[in-house]
């Protein structure tokens, strides 16, 4: 997530405004995109394909990670943000993909 980019949009959800405040320095400090370094751990970004900015933000983070040599992949899911959290662990291709990522990361 690129917090400064998100917070500079014309419409910002009140939830984000409460979470990240009004100070651009705080946005950078809270931004995974801006805090990503070469020593980051491999990451699987699960994103909701139903949201306009979720997967593009994930792909931008993964592209930056690739330039830094950090293994990172994006898994778009046709689920809401809440469903992504709720459905993990249920028998599904989504759960199998996450399990596979965790297994590979533990090797």
N, C-alpha and C positions, 0 to 999 in steps of 0.2 A: 504494500500500500504506500502510495506517495501522498503523505498527509498534506504537505503544503499545496500540491496541485489540487487536491480535493477541497481544501479549505478556501482556496482562492476562487472557487466557482461562484457563479451568481447566486445559486441556491444551495445552501448548506443545511443538511438535516439538523434540527435542534440537538439531537443525540450527539452528533459529532461536535457541535459547538460546545456542548457541556463537557465532553470528553477531552477535547484538545484546546479549548480556550481561544483567546484572540491574539496571542503573541506568536508571531512567525518563528521565533527561536524555539518555542515549545513544540511547534509543529515539526520542525526538523529533528528535534530530539526524540520525538515519538514516532518518527517515520521509518518503517522497515527499509524502504527504498534508500533513504539517506544514511541509515546506520549499517547497511550491508557492507561487509569487508571480506577480504580473501580468506579469513579464518572462520567464516560462517560454516555451520554444519549443513549437510545435504537437507533439502527441504522439498516436500510435496505440497503444492498450493492447490487446495480444493476450492473451486469458485463456482458460484451460481451463474449458470448461463442465462438465467431469467433476468439478471440485473445488467443494466447497460454498461456499467463500469467495472464490475467485479473481475471478469476474466481478462479484459485488457490491462487492468492494473496488475494482475498476477503475471501475465505474459511480460509486461515491462520489467517487473522484478526479476523474473527468470532470465530475461535477456541480459540484464545487468550482471546477474550471478554468473552467467556463462562467460562474459568478458573477464570476470574475476577468477574463473576456474572453479567455481562452486557448483556442484551438481544440484540442479533444481528443476523440477518439472511441474507442469500445470495440469490439473485434472478438472475439466469443466463438467459440471453435473446439472441436469435439468431438475433442480430442487431449489427451494427457497433457502435463505441463510439458516433459518430455524430447522428446516428439514435436513440440511446437511449435518447439523449437530445431532438431531434426533435419530436419524436413520443410520448413522455409523454404528456398525456392529450387527445390524440386521443382515440376513442372508441376501447378498446382492453383489453385482459386479463392482459397485462402488466400494463396499467393504473389502472385497477381495483385492482391489487395486491398492487400497491403503495398507492392508495386511502385507501384501507383496513388497511395498515400499519399505515398511518397517523391517521386514525380514532381511531385505537386501542391505539396509542401513546397519543392521546388527552384525553382519558378516565381517 
